[in-house]
Amino acid sequence: MNTEYRTIDGATFTAATPTDLMTQLRASSFTPHADLVEYCLATARACKMQTGEQHRKWPPAALVEDMIASGLITITPQP
């Protein structure tokens, strides 16, 4: 089942898994890193700078969960 996510800047992504979401975010990044692991590490650092809260770096499911908890990503309710 796909889930629709919205970032704080208003972008929407539809993803089947948290890894799929992070892969899409990486592909849309202005500075995509060499691989998903590097991208997740950089994203966790950026999230900490934005919110002051620690975000787990890996696996993608943990990072997405932390991003949702801190309000950086929301899940769009399905009708």
N, C-alpha and C positions, 0 to 999 in steps of 0.2 A: 504494500500500500504506500502510495506517495504522500508526503507531507509537504505543505507549503509553509515556507519560512519567510520572514520579513526582517531585513536588517534595520538598524536605527536610521540609516540614511534613505530608507524607503525602497530599496531593491528587494525583489522577491525571487525566490528560488524554490523549485519543486524538486524534492529529492526522495529517493527510496530509503536511504540510510544516512546516518550522520557522516559516514565516510564519503558518500556521494555528495552531500552538501559541502563538505570541506574541499572536495575536488573541484566543485563548481566555483566556490569562492576563490580558490587558488587560480583557476583559469580566468576569472574576471578581474584579478588583482592587477594593479598598475606595476607591481614588482613581484611577479610570480617567482617563487623560489624553485630550486632545482628539483625538489621532490616534495611529496606531501608531508613527510616528517619535518623537514625544514620549515615549510609553510606553517604547520601547526605550532612549532616552537616560536616562530616570529609572531604569530597571531596571539598566542598566550601572553607573550611579553606586551604586545600592544593593548590587549584587554586589561592587563594589570595597570598600564599607564592611564587608560581611560577611566577605569572604575576604582582603582586602588585595591581591588580584590585579586587574590591569587586565582588563576585559572589553570586547570590541569592541562598539560601539554599533549599527552597521549594516553589513550587512544582517542581518535576523533570523536567517538561517542561521549567521552568524558568532557572534552573541550566544548562540544556543542551543548551538553547539559549545563556546564558552568556559564556559557554565554547566554543561555536562556535564563538561568537563575539571576544573572546580573542585569538583564534587560537589554543586552546588546542584540539579541535575536528574539523574535517572538514567533509563535506558531499561529498561523492563520486558522481560525476555527472553520471546520467543514460543516456545511449545512446538513 
